[in-house]
Amino acid sequence: MRRDRSRAGSAAAATKFLEEPTVTVVVRQINSRRVYITGEVAKPGPYNLSGPMTVLQLIATAGGVLEYADAKNIVVMRTENGKPVSYPFNYKDVIKRKNLKQNIELKPGDTVIVP
């Protein structure tokens, strides 16, 4: 009989814990925060946006522009308020420290096109 009572007591105690569970979720990686780069770069494709990243940093991450890239006419494509918007980026100016304001911070979903 003692065994039955201890089992019943354990079951009641377990039920008590299951009534109010506490769950902890740890996010290790957010894959929906991506930016894309296509065209004349060494490694085109999607890249995770794990923190602040500028156009120049994405180009560097993608291995840099290729020899025959039109580095003066790079475009950042973005959707704002449901409408497509484009921002020009002149790589040659930025690396010469000219017109640095065009080196904008990227947002999730942005696509950088290197013709």
MDAnalysis code that builds the backbone (N, CA, C; Angstrom):
import MDAnalysis as mda
import numpy as np

u = mda.Universe.empty(345, n_residues=115, atom_resindex=np.repeat(np.arange(115), 3), trajectory=True)
u.add_TopologyAttr("name", ["N", "CA", "C"] * 115)
u.add_TopologyAttr("resid", np.arange(1, 116))
u.add_TopologyAttr("resname", ["MET", "ARG", "ARG", "ASP", "ARG", "SER", "ARG", "ALA", "GLY", "SER", "ALA", "ALA", "ALA", "ALA", "THR", "LYS", "PHE", "LEU", "GLU", "GLU", "PRO", "THR", "VAL", "THR", "VAL", "VAL", "VAL", "ARG", "GLN", "ILE", "ASN", "SER", "ARG", "ARG", "VAL", "TYR", "ILE", "THR", "GLY", "GLU", "VAL", "ALA", "LYS", "PRO", "GLY", "PRO", "TYR", "ASN", "LEU", "SER", "GLY", "PRO", "MET", "THR", "VAL", "LEU", "GLN", "LEU", "ILE", "ALA", "THR", "ALA", "GLY", "GLY", "VAL", "LEU", "GLU", "TYR", "ALA", "ASP", "ALA", "LYS", "ASN", "ILE", "VAL", "VAL", "MET", "ARG", "THR", "GLU", "ASN", "GLY", "LYS", "PRO", "VAL", "SER", "TYR", "PRO", "PHE", "ASN", "TYR", "LYS", "ASP", "VAL", "ILE", "LYS", "ARG", "LYS", "ASN", "LEU", "LYS", "GLN", "ASN", "ILE", "GLU", "LEU", "LYS", "PRO", "GLY", "ASP", "THR", "VAL", "ILE", "VAL", "PRO"])
u.atoms.positions = np.array([
    [0.799, -1.193, 0.000],
    [0.000, 0.000, 0.000],
    [0.846, 1.263, 0.000],
    [1.916, 1.204, 0.680],
    [2.762, 2.387, 0.722],
    [3.237, 2.781, -0.673],
    [3.556, 1.798, -1.504],
    [3.991, 2.096, -2.863],
    [2.909, 2.823, -3.638],
    [1.677, 2.381, -3.515],
    [0.574, 3.024, -4.226],
    [0.403, 4.470, -3.777],
    [0.502, 4.701, -2.482],
    [0.338, 6.062, -1.968],
    [1.465, 6.968, -2.458],
    [2.699, 6.468, -2.474],
    [3.809, 7.308, -2.916],
    [3.697, 7.602, -4.409],
    [3.213, 6.631, -5.185],
    [3.015, 6.882, -6.619],
    [1.916, 7.901, -6.830],
    [0.851, 7.788, -6.077],
    [-0.248, 8.738, -6.203],
    [0.230, 10.132, -5.807],
    [1.022, 10.209, -4.763],
    [1.573, 11.491, -4.327],
    [2.491, 12.085, -5.376],
    [3.308, 11.259, -6.025],
    [4.217, 11.733, -7.069],
    [3.444, 12.224, -8.278],
    [2.390, 11.511, -8.649],
    [1.561, 11.918, -9.781],
    [0.904, 13.260, -9.509],
    [0.411, 13.434, -8.289],
    [-0.224, 14.705, -7.921],
    [0.807, 15.832, -7.955],
    [1.998, 15.552, -7.479],
    [3.055, 16.561, -7.494],
    [3.447, 16.917, -8.927],
    [3.539, 15.933, -9.807],
    [3.876, 16.182, -11.211],
    [2.791, 16.998, -11.891],
    [1.532, 16.701, -11.596],
    [0.414, 17.449, -12.173],
    [0.494, 18.907, -11.745],
    [0.921, 19.113, -10.539],
    [1.052, 20.466, -10.022],
    [2.061, 21.265, -10.862],
    [3.143, 20.644, -11.251],
    [4.164, 21.321, -12.052],
    [3.708, 21.563, -13.487],
    [2.888, 20.711, -14.033],
    [2.461, 20.847, -15.424],
    [1.355, 21.875, -15.597],
    [0.700, 22.261, -14.530],
    [-0.382, 23.234, -14.647],
    [0.127, 24.616, -15.007],
    [1.292, 24.970, -14.515],
    [1.832, 26.300, -14.770],
    [3.275, 26.195, -15.269],
    [3.461, 25.719, -16.490],
    [4.828, 25.563, -16.986],
    [5.461, 26.920, -17.313],
    [6.750, 26.986, -17.147],
    [7.517, 28.163, -17.547],
    [8.444, 27.717, -18.668],
    [8.358, 28.422, -19.799],
    [9.146, 28.058, -20.967],
    [10.101, 29.198, -21.291],
    [11.323, 28.848, -21.575],
    [12.322, 29.824, -21.989],
    [12.766, 29.489, -23.402],
    [12.712, 30.492, -24.288],
    [13.137, 30.307, -25.673],
    [14.365, 31.171, -25.906],
    [15.418, 30.570, -26.420],
    [16.639, 31.299, -26.734],
    [16.771, 31.345, -28.252],
    [16.785, 32.564, -28.804],
    [16.932, 32.736, -30.245],
    [18.418, 32.769, -30.555],
    [18.866, 31.814, -31.343],
    [20.285, 31.751, -31.688],
    [20.588, 32.480, -32.983],
    [19.613, 32.492, -33.898],
    [19.840, 33.141, -35.182],
    [18.496, 33.528, -35.778],
    [18.425, 34.733, -36.336],
    [17.219, 35.194, -37.000],
    [17.493, 35.177, -38.498],
    [16.904, 34.216, -39.195],
    [17.171, 34.078, -40.624],
    [16.316, 34.994, -41.493],
    [15.294, 35.601, -40.912],
    [14.448, 36.474, -41.709],
    [15.085, 37.853, -41.901],
    [16.138, 38.158, -41.160],
    [16.835, 39.440, -41.297],
    [18.001, 39.257, -42.277],
    [17.665, 39.304, -43.550],
    [18.681, 39.093, -44.586],
    [18.740, 40.272, -45.531],
    [19.913, 40.452, -46.102],
    [20.108, 41.390, -47.197],
    [20.691, 40.586, -48.346],
    [20.580, 41.122, -49.531],
    [21.001, 40.392, -50.730],
    [21.932, 41.267, -51.549],
    [22.873, 40.613, -52.204],
    [23.752, 41.327, -53.129],
    [23.883, 40.474, -54.383],
    [23.745, 41.120, -55.532],
    [23.783, 40.403, -56.797],
    [24.620, 41.184, -57.800],
    [25.066, 40.492, -58.820],
    [25.841, 41.141, -59.867],
    [27.328, 40.868, -59.757],
    [28.117, 41.873, -60.059],
    [29.565, 41.741, -60.205],
    [30.327, 41.827, -58.877],
    [30.032, 40.872, -57.993],
    [30.793, 40.719, -56.748],
    [31.293, 39.284, -56.689],
    [32.304, 39.051, -55.879],
    [32.915, 37.720, -55.809],
    [31.946, 36.649, -55.292],
    [31.118, 36.987, -54.289],
    [30.206, 35.999, -53.699],
    [28.797, 36.569, -53.579],
    [28.045, 36.647, -54.709],
    [26.677, 37.166, -54.619],
    [25.780, 36.204, -53.840],
    [24.700, 36.750, -53.282],
    [23.742, 35.902, -52.576],
    [23.185, 36.579, -51.347],
    [22.439, 35.812, -50.533],
    [21.863, 36.375, -49.304],
    [22.890, 36.375, -48.167],
    [22.812, 37.385, -47.326],
    [23.674, 37.489, -46.147],
    [22.810, 37.841, -44.941],
    [23.078, 37.192, -43.807],
    [22.349, 37.492, -42.580],
    [22.746, 38.865, -42.058],
    [21.750, 39.595, -41.627],
    [21.948, 40.926, -41.069],
    [21.869, 40.784, -39.556],
    [22.999, 40.475, -38.928],
    [23.011, 40.205, -37.494],
    [23.225, 41.465, -36.660],
    [23.536, 42.554, -37.306],
    [23.745, 43.837, -36.633],
    [23.799, 44.922, -37.687],
    [24.118, 46.132, -37.297],
    [24.207, 47.212, -38.286],
    [25.230, 46.879, -39.381],
    [24.860, 47.141, -40.634],
    [25.759, 46.884, -41.766],
    [25.486, 47.932, -42.839],
    [26.560, 48.499, -43.382],
    [26.437, 49.486, -44.454],
    [26.600, 48.796, -45.810],
    [26.354, 49.562, -46.865],
    [26.528, 49.038, -48.226],
    [27.970, 48.592, -48.429],
    [28.917, 49.421, -48.034],
    [30.332, 49.092, -48.207],
    [30.709, 47.822, -47.438],
    [30.171, 47.660, -46.247],
    [30.451, 46.455, -45.460],
    [29.883, 45.212, -46.131],
    [28.692, 45.313, -46.732],
    [28.119, 44.160, -47.441],
    [28.962, 43.810, -48.658],
    [29.407, 44.815, -49.388],
    [30.257, 44.557, -50.555],
    [31.539, 43.853, -50.117],
    [32.131, 44.298, -49.017],
    [33.341, 43.656, -48.504],
    [33.051, 42.220, -48.079],
    [31.923, 42.001, -47.415],
    [31.531, 40.652, -46.990],
    [31.346, 39.733, -48.193],
    [30.856, 40.298, -49.292],
    [30.637, 39.522, -50.516],
    [31.906, 39.384, -51.348],
    [33.031, 39.743, -50.800],
    [34.301, 39.534, -51.489],
    [34.749, 40.665, -52.372],
    [34.029, 41.776, -52.360],
    [34.421, 42.942, -53.145],
    [33.867, 42.924, -54.559],
    [33.971, 44.077, -55.210],
    [33.490, 44.187, -56.591],
    [34.501, 43.540, -57.528],
    [34.003, 42.984, -58.610],
    [34.868, 42.340, -59.600],
    [35.477, 43.392, -60.535],
    [36.471, 42.985, -61.274],
    [37.234, 43.883, -62.140],
    [36.370, 44.669, -63.124],
    [35.366, 44.024, -63.709],
    [34.565, 44.688, -64.744],
    [33.249, 45.248, -64.213],
    [33.107, 45.368, -62.918],
    [31.896, 45.934, -62.323],
    [31.798, 47.422, -62.643],
    [30.583, 47.896, -62.805],
    [30.337, 49.327, -62.980],
    [30.179, 49.917, -61.578],
    [31.292, 50.112, -60.902],
    [31.310, 50.472, -59.482],
    [30.738, 51.855, -59.197],
    [30.567, 52.666, -60.228],
    [30.001, 54.003, -60.032],
    [28.475, 53.985, -60.022],
    [27.877, 52.887, -60.459],
    [26.416, 52.828, -60.620],
    [25.753, 51.700, -59.834],
    [26.235, 51.437, -58.652],
    [25.625, 50.430, -57.781],
    [24.320, 51.002, -57.240],
    [23.319, 50.132, -57.042],
    [22.006, 50.570, -56.576],
    [21.574, 49.714, -55.395],
    [20.996, 50.373, -54.389],
    [20.378, 49.669, -53.266],
    [18.873, 49.740, -53.485],
    [18.246, 48.576, -53.596],
    [16.789, 48.500, -53.776],
    [16.150, 48.180, -52.426],
    [15.069, 48.902, -52.107],
    [14.391, 48.739, -50.820],
    [12.900, 48.968, -51.021],
    [12.087, 48.328, -50.212],
    [10.647, 48.575, -50.222],
    [10.302, 49.394, -48.993],
    [9.729, 50.578, -49.223],
    [9.307, 51.461, -48.136],
    [7.836, 51.787, -48.324],
    [7.051, 51.511, -47.303],
    [5.600, 51.736, -47.355],
    [4.965, 51.045, -48.564],
    [5.444, 49.846, -48.869],
    [4.892, 49.055, -49.960],
    [5.339, 49.472, -51.348],
    [6.227, 50.446, -51.446],
    [6.679, 50.928, -52.755],
    [8.189, 50.725, -52.897],
    [8.634, 50.312, -54.097],
    [10.072, 50.148, -54.307],
    [10.784, 51.502, -54.364],
    [11.926, 51.562, -53.710],
    [12.750, 52.779, -53.677],
    [14.170, 52.355, -54.005],
    [14.913, 53.216, -54.705],
    [16.307, 52.893, -54.996],
    [17.209, 54.022, -54.523],
    [18.389, 53.624, -54.064],
    [19.399, 54.568, -53.596],
    [20.680, 54.314, -54.378],
    [21.251, 55.346, -55.003],
    [22.509, 55.159, -55.744],
    [23.689, 55.022, -54.790],
    [24.679, 54.272, -55.229],
    [25.898, 54.098, -54.446],
    [27.074, 54.071, -55.410],
    [27.976, 55.029, -55.255],
    [29.174, 55.106, -56.085],
    [30.351, 54.595, -55.258],
    [30.720, 53.348, -55.494],
    [31.789, 52.682, -54.743],
    [33.107, 53.456, -54.830],
    [33.417, 53.939, -56.027],
    [34.694, 54.635, -56.228],
    [34.768, 55.917, -55.405],
    [33.649, 56.641, -55.310],
    [33.619, 57.845, -54.478],
    [33.815, 57.503, -53.003],
    [33.118, 56.494, -52.543],
    [33.165, 56.148, -51.115],
    [34.567, 55.707, -50.701],
    [35.233, 54.916, -51.527],
    [36.579, 54.486, -51.136],
    [37.588, 55.633, -51.214],
    [37.219, 56.707, -51.922],
    [38.055, 57.918, -51.950],
    [37.611, 58.920, -50.879],
    [36.705, 58.485, -50.009],
    [36.151, 59.292, -48.919],
    [35.360, 60.492, -49.417],
    [34.699, 60.345, -50.552],
    [33.831, 61.395, -51.093],
    [32.377, 60.941, -50.963],
    [31.494, 61.875, -50.697],
    [30.054, 61.607, -50.650],
    [29.729, 60.388, -49.770],
    [30.227, 60.382, -48.554],
    [30.087, 59.235, -47.659],
    [28.653, 58.994, -47.191],
    [27.785, 59.997, -47.316],
    [26.395, 59.822, -46.870],
    [25.647, 58.766, -47.685],
    [26.153, 58.434, -48.862],
    [25.500, 57.403, -49.674],
    [25.753, 55.993, -49.139],
    [26.696, 55.846, -48.218],
    [27.003, 54.546, -47.620],
    [25.990, 54.282, -46.495],
    [24.746, 54.047, -46.884],
    [23.639, 53.945, -45.936],
    [23.659, 52.614, -45.187],
    [22.997, 52.615, -44.038],
    [22.834, 51.385, -43.275],
    [21.728, 50.562, -43.932],
    [22.008, 49.290, -44.132],
    [21.053, 48.407, -44.789],
    [19.957, 47.964, -43.831],
    [18.795, 47.665, -44.408],
    [17.651, 47.166, -43.645],
    [17.309, 45.773, -44.157],
    [16.650, 44.959, -43.325],
    [16.269, 43.613, -43.779],
    [15.480, 43.672, -45.088],
    [15.856, 42.812, -46.031],
    [15.172, 42.752, -47.319],
    [15.816, 43.587, -48.407],
    [16.774, 44.439, -48.065],
    [17.452, 45.270, -49.072],
    [18.217, 44.383, -50.055],
    [18.286, 44.856, -51.301],
    [19.073, 44.187, -52.328],
    [20.049, 45.190, -52.923],
    [21.307, 44.842, -52.935],
    [22.343, 45.678, -53.538],
    [22.674, 45.077, -54.892],
    [22.559, 45.905, -55.936],
    [22.812, 45.448, -57.313],
    [24.098, 46.092, -57.792],
    [25.061, 45.258, -58.143],
    [26.350, 45.717, -58.646],
    [26.417, 45.349, -60.123],
    [26.150, 46.337, -61.016],
    [26.136, 46.016, -62.467],
    [27.521, 45.732, -63.012],
])
